Amino acid sequence: MGVGFRLRQSGLLLGLSLVCAFQAQAGERVAVRVGRLVDVEQGRVLNDQVILIEGERITAVQPARTPLPEGTKVVDWSGYTVLPGLIDCHTHLVGDIQSANVAAPLLSTGARDALMGVKNARDTLMAGFTSVRDVGTWRGLVDVALRDAIDAGIVEGPRMAVAGAYVTVSAGGGEITGLAPDVGVPADMRRGVANDATEVRQRVRELLAGGADFIKIIATGAVLTPGTVPAASEYSEEEIRAAVQEAARSGRHVTAHAHGAEGIKNAVRAGVRAIEHGSLMDDEGIALMKRHGTWLVADIYNGDYMAEVGRREGWPADILRKNDETTESQRQVFRKAVAAGVNIAYGTDSGAYPHGANARQFAYMVRYGMTPMRAIRSATLDAATLLGWEKRVGSIRTGKLADLVAVEGDVLADIRRLEKVQGVMKGGRVIKAAPIHQLSKSASETEPSPSG
C-alpha cells in the first residue's frame, strides 16, 4: 500500500468522522448569542438577542437577558451582526469557471467536473451562501449528484435546487459552440437540446425524471456562447409554454435565460417563474413582469469582472463585445425594475467569475437602486420565496432551519461587509467559527421590541 493511498484513505476517514460527529450532535440544544440580528421580515435590526436551536431548527428568538435552558451549548456571536444564511439564485457550481478557451468544457471529464463542483460548493458555503439555485451545467445531471451528495453529508456545500441541464435549441445559447464543424460534443452535454415544442416536452420530462428540481430554458442567445446573439429569440412563446406546461404536471416551474426584449416577453407570457439576466428588457417587459409577478434574477456584478479579466486573459472578442453591449443596459434595466416594484431575487452567475465572491454583487444592487435592507432581503427571504423554500429558510424565525451568517460591523451602513463573512452556520451546525470579540455599537441600530 503506497503513501498516497494511505493519505487519501486518512482524508476520507477524517471526512466521515466529521459527518458522524454532526449526526451525533443533531439533537443538541444550542443558543447563539447575537450582538445585532437582521430581521428581514420586519426590515429592522434587533440588539442583544439569543437564537435557540434544537437539531437543525430554530426553536425561539428572544432577548439575551432571558435565562437559557439548562445544558444549553452557547455559540458566542455577540460581537457580530447576524443574518439569515444567504441565497444565490443563479450559480453554476459544477466544473470550471469561464476561461478564454471555448472548448474548455471538452477538456475535463465528468468526474473532474463533479470534483470541481465539490470545491466550488465548499467555497460558496464558506462565503455565507447556505442555499443556491444552480441554473445549469454542461454535463447533464452532474448537479443532481452534487446536490444529493451535499444532502447526504458526504461533502460540504449549500443546499441546492438544480436544473439538470439547459433546454436549448441546437447551436443555441445553451450549447458548446465555436468548435470546428467536425468536432463532436458528447451526448451528456446535449441532454437538453430540443428544436420544437414536442422535443421541449420530452427533454423536460427526461430532466425531471433525472432529478432536476426545476427547468432552465434558453429563450435567447447568450453573452458567453460564441456565435449566438443575446437580443435574438431562440424559442417561441408556444415552445416556452410547452416547457412550462410539462413542468407544471410535476409541480415544477421553469426559469428562462433571456437577454432580448422580445424573448423576455415571450417567456413571461408563457408563464415562466423567473427571467435570468434581463439585460435588454424594455419598459413593456418590465410592466409585463410586474403584472405577472415574474421574478427577475439579474447578475449585475459580473460584467465588470468579465471585462477586466476577459481582456487580460484574451477571451474571444465576440464574448467581450457582447458583455460590453449588455452590462450597462442590464444595470439600467435593474434600476427601472426596482423602481417599478418587480420581484427581484439575488443571483450572480457564479462560474462566470470565481466561486466564493458571490457577495460582491450587494454593493452593485445598492448602487443601482436598492436600499441595503432590500438587497439583503433579495438574498434571503425573497430568494427563498422564488425557490419555494420560504417556510424552511430565508429569515431567522422559529421553526425554520438554523442557517446563519455572522459579519463584523453594521451591514446597513456598509453593505460590503457581507463580502467578508466571519461565521457560518448551516442547519444548526457551525461550518465556519467566528473569532470572539466585542461588538462596537452603532447609533443607527434599532432596539428590539419588548417581545423580542
C-alpha positions in Angstrom: 0.0 0.0 0.0 1.6 3.3 -1.1 1.9 6.5 0.9 -0.5 8.3 -1.5 -3.2 5.7 -0.9 -2.8 6.0 2.9 -3.1 9.8 2.7 -6.2 9.6 0.6 -7.7 7.0 3.0 -6.9 9.1 6.1 -8.6 12.1 4.4 -11.7 10.0 3.7 -11.8 8.8 7.3 -11.5 12.4 8.5 -14.4 13.5 6.3 -16.5 10.6 7.5 -15.7 11.4 11.1 -16.9 15.0 10.7 -20.2 13.8 9.2 -20.6 11.3 12.1 -19.8 14.0 14.7 -22.5 16.2 13.2 -25.0 13.4 13.3 -24.2 12.5 16.9 -24.9 16.1 17.9 -28.1 16.5 15.8 -30.4 16.7 18.9 -28.2 19.1 20.9 -29.7 22.4 22.2 -27.7 25.4 21.1 -28.0 29.1 21.9 -26.4 31.6 19.5 -25.8 35.0 21.3 -26.2 37.8 18.8 -25.0 41.4 19.0 -27.2 42.6 16.2 -29.8 40.5 14.4 -31.1 41.5 11.0 -34.8 40.8 10.9 -35.5 40.7 7.1 -39.2 40.1 7.6 -39.8 43.3 9.5 -36.9 45.3 8.0 -35.2 46.1 11.3 -32.1 45.3 13.3 -32.5 44.0 16.9 -29.8 44.3 19.5 -28.6 41.7 22.0 -30.7 38.6 21.0 -30.4 34.9 21.5 -31.3 32.3 18.9 -32.3 29.0 20.4 -31.7 25.9 18.2 -32.5 22.2 18.6 -31.1 19.9 16.0 -31.4 21.7 12.7 -34.1 24.2 13.5 -34.7 27.4 15.4 -36.9 27.0 18.4 -37.0 30.6 19.7 -35.6 34.1 19.2 -35.5 36.1 22.4 -33.7 38.9 24.2 -30.3 38.0 25.5 -31.3 38.7 29.1 -33.8 35.7 29.1 -32.4 32.7 31.0 -31.2 29.8 28.9 -32.4 26.2 29.5 -30.0 24.1 31.5 -27.5 22.2 29.5 -27.6 24.6 26.5 -24.4 24.9 24.5 -23.6 28.6 23.7 -22.1 29.9 20.4 -20.9 33.5 21.2 -21.6 35.7 18.2 -22.4 38.6 20.5 -19.7 40.7 18.8 -21.3 40.4 15.3 -24.2 41.2 13.1 -26.1 38.0 12.3 -28.2 37.5 9.3 -30.1 34.6 7.8 -28.0 32.3 5.6 -27.5 34.0 2.2 -29.0 32.5 -1.0 -27.6 32.9 -4.6 -30.3 32.2 -7.2 -28.0 32.0 -10.2 -25.0 29.8 -9.8 -23.1 27.2 -11.8 -21.2 25.1 -9.3 -20.2 22.1 -11.5 -16.9 22.3 -13.5 -14.5 25.1 -14.2 -15.1 28.8 -14.2 -15.2 30.7 -17.5 -12.0 31.0 -19.5 -10.6 32.1 -22.8 -10.9 28.6 -24.3 -14.4 28.0 -25.7 -13.5 24.2 -25.9 -12.6 24.1 -22.2 -15.6 22.0 -21.2 -14.5 19.3 -23.5 -11.1 19.1 -21.8 -12.5 17.9 -18.5 -14.0 14.6 -17.6 -17.4 14.2 -15.9 -15.6 13.0 -12.8 -13.3 16.1 -12.7 -16.3 18.4 -13.2 -18.0 16.8 -10.2 -14.9 17.2 -8.1 -14.6 20.8 -9.1 -18.2 21.1 -8.1 -17.3 19.9 -4.6 -14.6 22.6 -4.3 -16.9 25.3 -5.7 -19.7 24.3 -3.3 -17.5 24.5 -0.3 -16.1 27.9 -1.3 -19.7 29.1 -1.8 -20.8 27.8 1.6 -17.8 29.4 3.4 -18.7 32.7 1.9 -22.0 32.6 3.7 -24.3 31.2 1.0 -26.1 28.3 2.6 -28.5 27.8 -0.2 -28.2 28.2 -4.0 -30.3 27.8 -7.1 -28.0 26.2 -9.6 -29.2 27.0 -13.1 -27.3 24.6 -15.4 -24.3 22.5 -16.1 -22.7 21.4 -19.4 -22.7 17.8 -18.3 -26.3 16.8 -17.7 -27.4 15.8 -14.2 -24.0 16.1 -12.5 -25.6 18.9 -10.5 -28.2 16.4 -9.3 -25.4 14.2 -8.0 -23.7 17.1 -6.2 -26.9 18.2 -4.6 -27.6 14.7 -3.4 -24.0 14.3 -2.0 -24.4 17.5 0.0 -27.8 16.5 1.3 -26.3 13.1 2.4 -23.5 14.8 4.3 -20.8 13.3 2.0 -19.4 16.7 1.0 -19.8 20.3 2.4 -21.9 22.7 0.4 -25.0 24.8 0.3 -28.5 23.4 -0.2 -29.1 23.2 -3.9 -32.0 23.4 -6.2 -30.8 22.2 -9.6 -31.8 22.4 -13.3 -30.1 19.3 -14.5 -29.1 20.8 -17.9 -30.1 23.6 -20.3 -33.1 23.2 -22.5 -31.8 24.8 -25.7 -32.1 24.8 -29.5 -29.3 23.2 -31.5 -26.3 25.6 -31.6 -28.1 27.9 -29.3 -27.2 29.7 -26.1 -27.1 26.5 -24.1 -24.8 24.6 -26.4 -21.0 24.4 -26.6 -20.3 26.4 -29.8 -17.3 27.9 -31.5 -15.8 24.5 -32.4 -14.7 23.1 -35.7 -17.6 21.7 -37.7 -16.4 18.1 -37.4 -15.8 18.2 -33.6 -18.5 16.1 -31.8 -19.9 17.1 -28.5 -20.6 14.2 -26.0 -24.3 13.2 -25.6 -24.3 14.1 -21.9 -23.5 17.7 -22.8 -26.6 17.8 -25.1 -29.2 16.3 -22.8 -31.5 19.4 -23.2 -31.3 20.0 -26.9 -34.8 20.5 -28.3 -35.9 22.1 -31.6 -39.7 22.2 -31.4 -42.5 22.1 -28.8 -42.7 18.3 -28.8 -39.0 17.9 -28.2 -39.1 20.5 -25.5 -41.7 18.5 -23.7 -39.6 15.3 -24.0 -36.5 17.0 -22.7 -38.4 18.5 -19.7 -39.8 15.0 -18.8 -36.3 13.5 -19.0 -34.6 16.1 -16.9 -37.3 16.0 -14.2 -37.1 12.2 -14.2 -33.4 12.5 -13.8 -33.8 14.5 -10.6 -34.0 18.2 -11.7 -35.8 20.5 -9.3 -36.9 23.0 -12.0 -36.3 23.6 -15.7 -34.0 26.2 -17.2 -34.9 27.1 -20.8 -32.6 29.3 -23.0 -35.0 31.7 -24.6 -32.5 34.0 -26.3 -28.8 33.9 -27.4 -26.1 34.2 -24.7 -23.2 36.5 -24.0 -20.8 33.6 -23.2 -21.9 31.4 -26.1 -19.9 32.2 -29.3 -22.0 32.9 -32.4 -25.3 33.5 -30.6 -27.0 36.9 -30.3 -28.3 37.9 -26.9 -31.1 40.1 -28.4 -32.3 37.2 -30.6 -35.2 34.9 -29.6 -34.3 31.2 -29.8 -37.7 29.8 -28.7 -41.2 31.0 -29.5 -43.8 31.7 -26.8 -45.5 28.5 -27.8 -42.4 26.4 -27.3 -41.6 28.0 -23.9 -45.2 27.4 -22.9 -44.7 23.7 -23.7 -41.9 23.6 -21.1 -44.0 25.5 -18.5 -47.0 23.2 -19.0 -44.9 20.0 -18.9 -43.0 21.1 -15.8 -46.3 22.1 -14.1 -47.6 18.5 -14.5 -44.9 17.5 -11.9 -45.5 20.6 -9.8 -42.2 22.2 -11.0 -41.5 25.6 -12.6 -39.4 27.0 -15.5 -36.9 29.8 -15.4 -35.8 31.5 -18.7 -32.4 32.7 -19.6 -33.4 35.8 -21.6 -31.5 38.9 -22.6 -33.5 40.2 -25.5 -36.7 42.3 -25.1 -38.9 40.0 -27.2 -37.6 36.8 -25.8 -38.3 38.1 -22.3 -41.9 39.0 -23.2 -42.4 35.6 -24.8 -41.2 33.9 -21.7 -43.2 36.0 -19.3 -46.4 35.5 -21.3 -45.7 31.7 -21.5 -45.7 31.6 -17.7 -42.1 31.2 -16.6 -41.4 31.8 -12.9 -38.3 34.0 -13.5 -36.2 35.7 -16.0 -32.4 35.3 -15.8 -30.3 38.3 -16.8 -33.0 40.5 -18.5 -30.3 42.7 -20.0 -32.1 44.3 -22.9 -35.6 44.4 -21.4 -37.8 47.3 -22.5 -40.4 49.2 -20.4 -43.2 47.0 -21.8 -41.4 43.9 -20.5 -40.9 45.5 -17.1 -44.6 46.2 -16.8 -45.4 42.7 -18.0 -43.2 41.2 -15.4 -44.8 43.3 -12.7 -48.3 42.3 -13.8 -47.5 38.6 -13.9 -45.5 38.6 -10.7 -42.5 37.2 -12.6 -39.1 37.3 -10.8 -36.0 39.0 -12.1 -32.6 37.5 -11.4 -30.1 39.9 -12.8 -26.3 39.3 -12.5 -25.3 43.0 -12.4 -21.8 42.5 -10.9 -20.0 40.1 -13.2 -19.9 42.3 -16.3 -17.1 44.2 -14.7 -15.2 41.0 -13.8 -15.6 39.7 -17.4 -14.5 43.0 -19.0 -11.3 43.2 -16.9 -10.3 39.6 -16.6 -11.5 38.7 -20.1 -9.4 41.3 -21.8 -6.4 40.4 -19.6 -6.7 36.7 -20.4 -7.6 37.0 -24.1 -11.3 35.9 -24.1 -12.9 35.8 -27.5 -13.6 39.2 -29.0 -17.2 38.1 -29.6 -17.8 37.5 -25.9 -16.1 40.7 -24.8 -18.2 42.7 -27.3 -21.5 41.2 -26.1 -20.5 41.7 -22.5 -19.9 45.4 -23.2 -23.2 45.7 -25.0 -25.3 44.2 -22.2 -23.6 45.2 -19.0 -24.7 48.8 -18.6 -28.1 48.1 -20.2 -28.7 45.4 -17.7 -27.9 47.7 -14.8 -30.3 50.4 -16.0 -33.0 47.7 -16.5 -32.4 46.6 -12.9 -32.8 50.2 -11.7 -36.1 50.5 -13.5 -37.3 47.1 -12.3 -36.5 48.1 -8.7 -38.4 51.3 -9.1 -41.4 49.5 -10.7 -41.6 47.0 -7.8 -40.7 43.9 -9.8 -40.0 40.8 -7.8 -36.2 40.6 -7.6 -34.1 37.7 -6.2 -30.3 37.8 -5.7 -28.4 35.9 -8.4 -24.8 36.4 -9.6 -23.9 33.9 -12.3 -21.0 32.4 -10.3 -18.9 30.3 -12.6 -18.6 33.3 -14.9 -16.4 34.6 -12.1 -14.7 32.6 -9.2 -17.0 31.0 -6.6 -16.9 32.4 -3.1 -17.0 36.0 -4.3 -20.8 35.9 -4.5 -21.4 38.8 -2.1 -19.6 41.3 -4.3 -23.0 42.0 -6.1 -24.6 43.5 -3.0 -22.8 46.8 -3.5 -23.9 46.9 -7.1 -27.5 46.4 -6.2 -27.4 49.3 -3.7 -25.7 51.4 -6.3 -28.4 50.7 -8.8 -31.5 51.5 -6.7 -31.9 49.1 -3.8 -31.7 50.0 -0.1 -29.2 47.9 1.8 -32.1 46.1 3.6 -33.9 45.3 0.4 -30.6 44.0 -1.2 -30.2 41.7 1.9 -33.8 40.6 1.6 -33.3 39.8 -2.1 -30.7 37.3 -1.0 -32.6 35.9 1.9 -36.4 35.8 2.2 -37.1 36.9 -1.4 -34.7 34.3 -2.8 -36.3 31.7 -0.6 -39.7 32.7 -1.9 -38.5 32.3 -5.5 -37.2 28.8 -4.6 -40.5 27.9 -2.8 -38.4 27.4 0.3 -39.7 30.3 2.4 -41.1 28.0 5.1 -37.7 26.5 5.5 -35.1 29.2 5.1 -34.7 32.9 4.3 -35.3 34.5 7.8 -34.4 34.0 11.4 -37.7 32.7 12.7 -39.0 29.9 15.0 -39.4 26.6 13.0 -37.0 27.5 10.2 -33.7 25.8 9.6 -30.9 27.4 11.6 -28.9 28.9 8.7 -27.0 31.9 9.9 -24.1 34.1 9.0 -22.0 36.5 11.2 -20.3 39.6 9.9 -18.4 42.4 11.6 -20.0 45.9 11.9 -23.1 47.4 10.6 -24.1 45.9 7.2 -26.8 48.5 6.6 -24.1 51.3 6.8 -21.6 49.3 4.7 -23.1 46.5 2.6 -19.7 45.4 1.5 -19.1 43.9 5.0 -21.0 40.9 3.6 -18.0 40.2 1.3 -16.1 39.0 4.4 -18.3 36.6 6.4 -16.8 35.7 9.7 -19.1 32.9 10.8 -21.4 30.4 9.0 -24.0 28.0 10.5 -26.0 25.6 8.3 -28.8 23.6 9.8 -27.6 24.2 13.4 -24.0 23.2 12.7 -21.2 25.7 12.8 -19.4 25.5 9.5 -17.1 28.4 10.0 -16.4 29.6 13.6 -16.2 33.3 14.1 -13.5 34.7 16.4 -14.9 36.1 19.7 -14.6 39.8 20.1 -16.6 42.8 21.5 -19.4 44.4 19.4 -18.9 48.1 18.6 -22.3 49.7 19.0 -23.8 51.9 16.3 -26.2 54.8 16.8 -28.2 53.7 13.8 -29.3 50.4 15.4 -33.0 49.7 16.2 -33.6 48.5 19.7 -35.7 45.3 20.0 -39.3 45.4 21.0 -40.1 44.1 24.5 -41.3 40.8 23.0 -38.0 40.3 21.1 
